[in-house]
Amino acid sequence: MRRTTLISLLLIALLLLAPSAAQALPRGFFGIAPQTTLDRRDTARMRAGGVETIRAMLSWKVIQPSAQGGYDWSSFDRTVALAAEQRLEVLPFLIQTPRWLAGDWRTLPVDSARQRRAWEAFVAAAVARYGRNGSFWADHPLPRVPIRAWQIWNEENFFYFTRPASPTRYARLLAIARRAANQADPRAEIVLGGLFGDP
């Protein structure tokens, strides 16, 4: 009996001395990729449930539907504001080439100088708006939760999201995005898009 008690006390002591799982995980580790429009109840539940990051689509074709119209950030502003109210981070994935630049939104914008310049300008504008020194944070009385990481595209090896799928073309897209993001925020991180697993 005495030996069992000693072993039990030793195990309890070791458990108390070990760092908790939450301490060992990086900030923003627990995330969600919502498939529907969010509201305040959703983000409050996320926060209460331990979610720290929301992965959200930043659709270029929605933000810049015409070459002359500039950027309309209103749809993404709402997502960032809802997340910031609960101090949730946003991991945007930048995707969808506008129709005025390519006939198919799945086309990676790397084929012409015009496409590459437009992509670079879009990435730089997004980082300048939502990044560490972003204009969004100056214009909105919200907790500052700037976007630090930018995911480029989604399942870029799958024809549903990219046509044609090509590692070389995707590498070009990443290089342009990295250059543009780092001009707006030298500490911005570029994250590879998730790959489609072949079943």
N, C-alpha and C positions, 0 to 999 in steps of 0.2 A: 504494500500500500504506500509506503513511504517513497519507494522508488518511482512509482507512477505519479505521485504528487510532484516530485522533483522534476520529472520530465515534462509534465504539464506546465509547471511554472516557467521552465526554461523555454518552451515553445511560445508561451504567451509573451515572455520578455523579448524573444527574437521578433515576433510579429509587431510588437510596439516600437522596436528600434528600427525596423525596416521602413523605408520611405513608402508612403501610400502610392497607389497606382496613379492617382490624380497628380501627385507631385512629379512623377517620373515622365508624364506625357507632355509633349509640347503644347503651348497655347494654341487654341483653335483646333485641337485634334478631333473632337467630336463634331461632326457636321451633318448637314442634310441637304439633299438636292430636291427641293419641292417641285412637284409637277403641275401645281395649280397656282392661281394668284393668291398671294399672302395678304392677311389682314393683321390687325394688332393682336387679336386673340391667338393667332398662329404663332407669332413671334414671342408672345408672352409664355405660351406653352413650351416653346422650344427652349427658352431661357430656363424655365422651371425644370425642364427635363434634362438639363445639362448640355444641351446643344450650344456650341460656341461659334460655328461657322455655317453660313448659308452659301451654297454654290448656286449661282444664278446666271442665266444666259444674258449676255450683253450682245444683242443682235445688231450688227452693223446696218443691215438693210432697214431696220426699224428706226434706228437713230439718225440715219442719213438717207432718206428715201429718194432724194434727188441730188444731182451734182451741184446745183446752184443754191439749194435751200439751207445749207449749213446743217448743224446738228440739233436734233430735238431730243434732249436728255430726259424729258418729263417721265417717260415710262420707267426708266431705270432709277431716276431720282426717288421715286416712290419706294422701290425696293430697298435702296440704300438708307433712306430715312427710317423705314420701319425697322430695319436691322439695327440701326444706330440707337434708336429709342431703347432697345433692350441690350445695348452694348454687344451685339453680335457682329462678328466679322463677315464680310462678303468676299467670296472667291468668285469673281466673274470669269466666265469663259467667253471669249470674243470669237464670234462666228457669223456666218451668213453674209456673203458678198452682195452688195446692192445690185439690183437689176440694171441700173444705168452703167454699171461697170463690167458686168458679166451676165450672160443670159441665164445662167444657172447659179443659184445662191451657194451651191456646193463647190464652185470653182475657187480654188485658192488664188488670191489676187497677186500672182507673181509672174504672169506671162508678159506683161508690157510695163514700160516705165510708168505709164499713167496709173496702172493698177498698183504698182509698188509704192508710188508716191501717195496715192489715196489711202492705202492701208497704213502706211507709216504715219500719215497725218491723223487718221482715226485713232490709232493706238496712242499717239502722243496726246491727243485731245482728251481721251478717256482718263489717262494717268494725270493730266493737268487738272481735270475736274474732280476726281475722286481720290487721288493719291495723297501723300503726306502733306503737301502744301496746296491741296486742291481747292479750287474756287467754291466747290459745293459746301465745304466746311465753313468757309467765311460767310456764305450767303444764308446758311440755315442754323438756327439756334438749337443745335442737337449735340449730344455727346460726340466728341471727335473719335471716330473709329475708321481712320483712313484705310483704303485698300493698299495692301503692300505686295500682294502676289496676283499675277494676271495669267490665267490659263488660256493658252492659245489653241482654239478650235476644240472639237470633240470627236472622238473616234475617227481620227484622220486616216485610218487604214480601212475604213468601211465605206462602201459606195453610197450608203444612205446619207452620209454626212459630207463626203468628199468625192468629187468626180473630176478627174481621175485621181485615185489614191496613188500617191508617189512619195517615198521617203525623201527624195531629192527636193521636190517641190515644197514639202513640209519644212525641210531644213531651211530653205530660203525664207519661208514665211516667218519662222522662228527668229532668224537672224535680223530681219527687218523689224520685227516686233521688239526684240531686245534693244536694238539701237534706239528706236523711238521711245520706248519706256524709260530707258536710262537717261535720255535727254531731258525728260520731264521730271524724273526722280532717279538720281544715281543709285539709290538703294532698292529700286523696284526689282522684284523677283519675277522671272518668267517660268511658268509651270507648263510642262508638256501636257497635251490633251490625253485623256484616257484612251487606251486602245481597245478595239473590239476584239473579244476573244473568240477564236474560231472553235465552235463546239466540237 
